[in-house]
Amino acid sequence: MRELRSYVVRIYRQGARNLIGILEDTRNGAQCPFESVDQLWTLLRQRHLRPACTKACDVGHRTGDEG
């Protein structure tokens, strides 16, 4: 059985096509930004967020090459 994890989700902007915010792991204080619902779900599926999380955050963040 997986252990229960707790997160804080801070949403700063929400629109028809975007959701921008930060996911914070309450255990280690890691904060990972996300720019879509897909990125948020990818972060939530990870076992642990890295304490030194950056913008890329290992969630397939792309720079204009979507498609």
C-alpha positions in Angstrom: 0.0 0.0 0.0 1.3 3.5 -0.8 1.9 5.9 1.9 -0.4 8.9 2.2 1.3 12.1 1.0 0.2 15.7 1.7 0.6 18.7 -0.7 -0.3 22.3 -0.9 -1.5 23.4 -4.3 -1.3 27.1 -5.0 -3.1 28.3 -8.1 -2.2 31.7 -9.3 -3.9 31.9 -12.6 -6.6 29.8 -14.2 -8.1 30.2 -17.6 -9.8 28.2 -20.2 -6.6 26.7 -21.5 -4.0 27.2 -18.7 -3.6 26.6 -15.0 -0.5 28.1 -13.4 0.6 27.5 -9.9 3.0 25.7 -7.5 2.8 22.3 -5.8 4.4 22.1 -2.4 5.4 18.9 -0.6 4.5 19.4 3.0 7.1 16.9 4.2 10.3 18.4 2.7 9.2 21.9 1.5 9.9 21.2 -2.2 8.1 23.5 -4.5 7.5 22.7 -8.1 5.8 25.1 -10.6 3.3 23.8 -13.1 1.8 25.4 -16.2 -1.0 23.0 -17.0 -3.3 20.4 -15.5 -1.2 17.7 -17.2 2.0 18.9 -15.5 0.2 19.1 -12.1 -1.0 15.4 -12.4 2.5 14.4 -13.5 3.9 16.0 -10.3 1.3 14.3 -8.2 2.2 10.9 -9.6 5.8 11.2 -8.7 6.9 9.4 -5.5 8.6 12.4 -4.0 9.2 16.0 -5.1 12.9 17.1 -5.1 13.7 19.7 -2.5 15.6 21.7 -5.1 12.9 21.7 -7.7 13.2 24.1 -10.5 11.0 25.3 -13.3 11.7 22.3 -15.5 10.8 20.1 -12.5 11.1 16.8 -14.5 7.6 17.1 -15.8 8.3 17.4 -19.5 8.3 21.2 -19.4 8.7 22.3 -23.0 9.7 25.6 -24.4 7.4 26.3 -27.3 7.8 22.9 -29.0 4.4 21.4 -28.1 2.6 19.5 -30.7 
